[in-house]
Amino acid sequence: MGAQSSKYSKEIKAQMTQAFKDIDTNNDGKIQFSEFLNRLMYGVNVNQELVKLCFFLLDTNKDDALQQSEFERIFQVMVNASEESSIHTILCDLIDFNGDGFLDQNEIKAMYEFYKKPVPQSANDLGIKITKKKFEEYIKAHFDF
């Protein structure tokens, strides 16, 4: 993620660092799920299951906390999102860990790991690499958020 963050301006990097510090309320250098949820729920009604999924996808080292480099991924996705981006589009962007614009079987598997379910044949039938648009349609049909 360090190489990715170098493409941002000093202003954006400063905003990322400040946002991380603001959310890390216990100042331990990482964001716990409760801190992440509290920040997202501040004055807004959010789908907690969706927040858990986003946190799970961001936590690439699976230590149940977000390091600054993992947290920067949300900025990368949000900077590229438009006002018209649906939650499904943003979710597909989070799942696309390598940023190649396609979702491979390992990236799709990550979402099913969150739900502790095997990848169904219908997802396997999508192909080895699929477009985010095609997976977005699949998510809309198979997940309730």
C-alpha positions in Angstrom: 0.0 0.0 0.0 3.0 2.3 0.5 3.6 2.5 -3.2 0.0 3.3 -3.8 -0.1 6.1 -1.3 2.8 7.9 -3.0 0.5 8.9 -5.9 -1.5 11.1 -3.5 -0.7 14.8 -2.9 0.7 15.9 0.4 -2.7 17.3 1.3 -4.5 14.0 0.7 -1.8 12.1 2.7 -2.2 14.6 5.5 -6.0 14.0 5.4 -5.5 10.3 5.5 -3.1 10.5 8.5 -5.4 12.9 10.3 -8.5 10.7 9.6 -6.6 7.7 10.9 -5.7 9.5 14.1 -9.2 10.8 14.6 -10.7 7.3 14.3 -8.0 5.7 16.5 -9.5 7.0 19.7 -7.4 4.9 22.0 -4.2 6.0 20.3 -2.8 2.5 19.9 -1.7 3.0 16.3 -4.5 0.9 14.8 -8.2 1.1 14.3 -10.3 -1.5 16.1 -13.7 -2.4 14.6 -15.5 -0.6 17.4 -13.6 2.6 16.5 -14.4 2.2 12.8 -18.1 1.5 13.5 -18.4 4.4 15.9 -17.0 6.8 13.3 -19.2 5.6 10.5 -22.3 5.6 12.7 -21.7 9.1 13.9 -25.1 10.7 13.1 -25.8 8.2 10.3 -27.9 5.0 10.2 -25.6 2.4 8.6 -25.9 -1.3 7.8 -23.6 -2.8 10.5 -23.3 -6.1 8.5 -22.0 -4.1 5.5 -19.6 -2.1 7.8 -18.3 -5.5 9.2 -17.7 -6.7 5.6 -15.9 -3.6 4.6 -13.7 -3.8 7.7 -13.0 -7.5 7.0 -12.0 -6.7 3.4 -9.7 -3.8 4.5 -8.0 -5.9 7.2 -5.7 -7.8 4.8 -3.5 -9.2 7.5 -6.5 -10.5 9.5 -5.3 -9.1 12.9 -8.8 -7.7 13.6 -7.5 -4.1 13.4 -6.7 -1.7 10.6 -3.1 -0.5 10.3 -2.6 2.9 8.6 -1.6 1.2 5.3 -4.8 -0.9 5.3 -6.9 2.2 6.2 -5.5 4.0 3.2 -7.3 1.5 1.0 -10.7 3.2 1.8 -9.3 6.5 0.7 -8.1 5.0 -2.6 -11.6 3.6 -3.2 -13.5 6.7 -2.1 -11.2 9.0 -4.2 -12.1 7.0 -7.3 -15.8 6.8 -6.5 -18.3 9.2 -8.0 -21.4 10.6 -6.4 -23.4 8.0 -8.5 -21.3 5.1 -7.2 -23.6 2.5 -5.5 -22.6 0.6 -2.3 -22.2 -2.4 -4.6 -19.7 -0.5 -6.8 -17.7 0.6 -3.8 -17.8 -3.0 -2.4 -16.5 -4.3 -5.7 -13.7 -1.8 -5.6 -12.8 -2.9 -2.1 -12.7 -6.5 -3.1 -10.4 -5.7 -6.1 -7.3 -5.9 -3.9 -4.8 -5.7 -6.8 -6.7 -2.8 -8.5 -6.6 -4.4 -11.9 -10.3 -3.7 -12.6 -11.3 -7.3 -12.5 -12.1 -9.8 -9.7 -10.4 -13.1 -9.6 -11.5 -16.2 -7.7 -9.3 -15.3 -4.7 -10.8 -11.8 -4.4 -14.3 -13.3 -4.7 -13.5 -15.9 -2.1 -12.6 -13.2 0.4 -16.2 -12.0 0.5 -17.4 -15.6 1.1 -14.8 -16.1 3.9 -16.4 -13.2 5.8 -19.7 -15.1 5.8 -17.9 -18.3 6.6 -19.6 -20.0 3.6 -18.1 -21.9 0.7 -18.0 -20.2 -2.6 -21.2 -21.4 -4.4 -21.0 -22.9 -7.8 -22.9 -19.8 -9.2 -19.9 -17.6 -8.2 -17.4 -20.1 -9.6 -19.4 -20.1 -12.8 -18.7 -16.4 -13.2 -15.2 -17.2 -14.5 -11.6 -17.0 -13.5 -11.5 -13.2 -13.9 -14.7 -11.2 -14.2 -15.4 -7.5 -14.6 -16.5 -5.6 -11.5 -19.7 -4.7 -13.3 -20.6 -8.4 -13.7 -19.8 -9.1 -10.1 -21.8 -6.0 -9.0 -24.8 -7.5 -10.7 -24.1 -10.9 -9.0 -23.9 -9.2 -5.5 -27.2 -7.4 -6.1 -28.9 -10.7 -6.9 -27.3 -12.7 -4.1 -26.7 -10.4 -1.1 -29.2 -8.2 0.8 -27.5 -4.8 1.2 
